Amino acid sequence: MTYRVAIIGAGNIAGSHLEAMSSLDSLAPCAIADLNKDRSDALASRFGLRSYSDYKEMIASEKPDIAIVTLPHYLHLEASMFAAERGCHILLEKPMALNVKECDEIIAAVRRNKVTMMVGHTHHYTAENREAKAWIESGRLGRLLMMNDRRHLRYDTPARPDWFFEKAKAGGGILTNLGSHTIDKLQWLSDSRVEKVKARIDYSQKRGDVEGGGSAFLDLSSGIPATMSQSGYPGAVVDETELLFTGGSMLLKSGIGLWVSDGGEYREVPVPEQAHPFVLQFEDLIGAIEQGREPESSMAYSRSVVAAVESLYLSSELGTEVSVDHGGESDGRG
Ligand SMILES: NC(=O)c1ccc[n+]([C@@H]2O[C@H](COP(=O)([O-])OP(=O)(O)OC[C@H]3O[C@@H](n4cnc5c(N)ncnc54)[C@H](O)[C@@H]3O)[C@@H](O)[C@H]2O)c1
């Protein structure tokens, strides 16, 4: 079967989805919508699509099988509800929504309309991450004991759109945007969920009203503790996850490489070649639709990421450890 696909939002990430679809016969992108019509026109002419400024009009006239939502975070709820109610399967960009209350509304609408939703937690499909997970599961380095994740990069660049710096539109700053990738990665690698957090967040950044960085200690349901540190301030760029085992250690640089040690210096290990993560993500979505199963990043799973991110802010505000609200949603990961 070939699925007709419409894209809601023609910003930075929309082109990556369109490029990935061009290598998949089962997906036929037909239209794209953006309030900024120049943007939707540009991608429409590059990929041979119809262009709209109003995504509701696009969904109503095109009646796509799948809608991809690549909008600012505060619009994820509204656009997902609209697409679900018109019977579209949905690939919703991360994070699922601004907070768990919105996630619950999306989950209810998707279930009510019996469509499939995947949230774009791309780290599940990155070659180095998948190889790291295979090493963990093989037990070759013993039992996983702890994880430390560091993500430092200048966040306030002119290229980053203003909405990313407005709490009401983005939900938060670097800890929401990149932190949702980190929490996803830590949960996915350890096959467990963050249950408690103790965070300290810094608000020295001048642009908008979001944080500029922060650190947290995370307690996961597997019993494996993790730390995360994110800084959007000037400094050396770092994107590393270090995993410590009973019989060795592992250094994961997503998208770059994987190193292991069972005693001496780290040695780089080969990472199998694979399709682009966005292609694998689409294949997972199609499999979920056709087999009536959940995708890797199901709604329940993606809600757990939003719940953990929300708890970072609450913990920092209260100055105490906070239990993550997983509601009644279970994704089978403890
Ligand atoms: N998976 C990843 O690795 C990854 C990478 C980048 C971004 N993202 C996510 O993708 C989403 C979009 O991010 P981006 O960087 O592309 O943002 P962006 O600001 O570049 O794009 C958003 C687009 O939405 C448009 N828009 C705003 N309101 C609209 C409306 N009511 N109707 C139609 N269009 C509207 C804007 O004009 C803009 O073109 C976010 O959720 C972000 O976190 C994910």
Ligand as a Chemical Component Dictionary entry (heavy atoms), coordinates in Angstrom:
data_LIG
# 
_chem_comp.id                   LIG 
_chem_comp.type                 NON-POLYMER 
_chem_comp.pdbx_formal_charge   0 
_chem_comp.three_letter_code    LIG 
# 
loop_
_chem_comp_atom.comp_id 
_chem_comp_atom.atom_id 
_chem_comp_atom.alt_atom_id 
_chem_comp_atom.type_symbol 
_chem_comp_atom.charge 
_chem_comp_atom.model_Cartn_x 
_chem_comp_atom.model_Cartn_y 
_chem_comp_atom.model_Cartn_z 
_chem_comp_atom.pdbx_ordinal 
LIG N1  N1  N 0  13.805 14.779 15.853 1  
LIG C1  C1  C 0  14.740 15.711 15.803 2  
LIG O1  O1  O 0  15.936 15.436 15.840 3  
LIG C2  C2  C 0  14.297 17.158 15.708 4  
LIG C3  C3  C 0  15.165 18.130 15.200 5  
LIG C4  C4  C 0  14.689 19.442 15.083 6  
LIG C5  C5  C 0  13.394 19.767 15.496 7  
LIG N2  N2  N 1  12.602 18.797 16.020 8  
LIG C6  C6  C 0  11.242 19.117 16.462 9  
LIG O2  O2  O 0  10.464 19.442 15.316 10 
LIG C7  C7  C 0  9.489  20.432 15.644 11 
LIG C8  C8  C 0  9.672  21.643 14.751 12 
LIG O3  O3  O 0  10.974 22.161 14.963 13 
LIG P1  P1  P 0  11.701 23.057 13.839 14 
LIG O4  O4  O 0  13.101 23.193 14.288 15 
LIG O5  O5  O -1 11.403 22.525 12.488 16 
LIG O6  O6  O 0  10.941 24.450 14.082 17 
LIG P2  P2  P 0  10.735 25.648 13.037 18 
LIG O7  O7  O 0  10.392 26.849 13.817 19 
LIG O8  O8  O 0  11.900 25.705 12.099 20 
LIG O9  O9  O 0  9.464  25.153 12.193 21 
LIG C9  C9  C 0  8.146  25.268 12.664 22 
LIG C10 C10 C 0  7.297  25.805 11.523 23 
LIG O10 O10 O 0  5.924  25.826 11.938 24 
LIG C11 C11 C 0  5.335  26.958 11.317 25 
LIG N3  N3  N 0  4.081  27.289 12.026 26 
LIG C12 C12 C 0  3.933  27.910 13.217 27 
LIG N4  N4  N 0  2.621  27.993 13.523 28 
LIG C13 C13 C 0  1.940  27.412 12.511 29 
LIG C14 C14 C 0  0.569  27.157 12.263 30 
LIG N5  N5  N 0  -0.394 27.523 13.126 31 
LIG N6  N6  N 0  0.214  26.529 11.107 32 
LIG C15 C15 C 0  1.162  26.161 10.210 33 
LIG N7  N7  N 0  2.489  26.369 10.400 34 
LIG C16 C16 C 0  2.869  26.981 11.541 35 
LIG C17 C17 C 0  6.392  28.039 11.406 36 
LIG O11 O11 O 0  6.145  29.076 10.476 37 
LIG C18 C18 C 0  7.666  27.231 11.114 38 
LIG O12 O12 O 0  7.982  27.266 9.736  39 
LIG C19 C19 C 0  9.673  20.699 17.136 40 
LIG O13 O13 O 0  8.815  19.847 17.848 41 
LIG C20 C20 C 0  11.128 20.329 17.379 42 
LIG O14 O14 O 0  11.406 19.993 18.732 43 
LIG C21 C21 C 0  13.011 17.510 16.103 44 
# 
loop_
_chem_comp_bond.comp_id 
_chem_comp_bond.atom_id_1 
_chem_comp_bond.atom_id_2 
_chem_comp_bond.value_order 
_chem_comp_bond.pdbx_ordinal 
LIG N1  C1  SING 1  
LIG C1  O1  DOUB 2  
LIG C1  C2  SING 3  
LIG C2  C3  SING 4  
LIG C2  C21 DOUB 5  
LIG C3  C4  DOUB 6  
LIG C4  C5  SING 7  
LIG C5  N2  DOUB 8  
LIG N2  C6  SING 9  
LIG N2  C21 SING 10 
LIG C6  O2  SING 11 
LIG C6  C20 SING 12 
LIG O2  C7  SING 13 
LIG C7  C8  SING 14 
LIG C7  C19 SING 15 
LIG C8  O3  SING 16 
LIG O3  P1  SING 17 
LIG P1  O4  DOUB 18 
LIG P1  O5  SING 19 
LIG P1  O6  SING 20 
LIG O6  P2  SING 21 
LIG P2  O7  DOUB 22 
LIG P2  O8  SING 23 
LIG P2  O9  SING 24 
LIG O9  C9  SING 25 
LIG C9  C10 SING 26 
LIG C10 O10 SING 27 
LIG C10 C18 SING 28 
LIG O10 C11 SING 29 
LIG C11 N3  SING 30 
LIG C11 C17 SING 31 
LIG N3  C12 SING 32 
LIG N3  C16 SING 33 
LIG C12 N4  DOUB 34 
LIG N4  C13 SING 35 
LIG C13 C14 SING 36 
LIG C13 C16 DOUB 37 
LIG C14 N5  SING 38 
LIG C14 N6  DOUB 39 
LIG N6  C15 SING 40 
LIG C15 N7  DOUB 41 
LIG N7  C16 SING 42 
LIG C17 O11 SING 43 
LIG C17 C18 SING 44 
LIG C18 O12 SING 45 
LIG C19 O13 SING 46 
LIG C19 C20 SING 47 
LIG C20 O14 SING 48 
# 
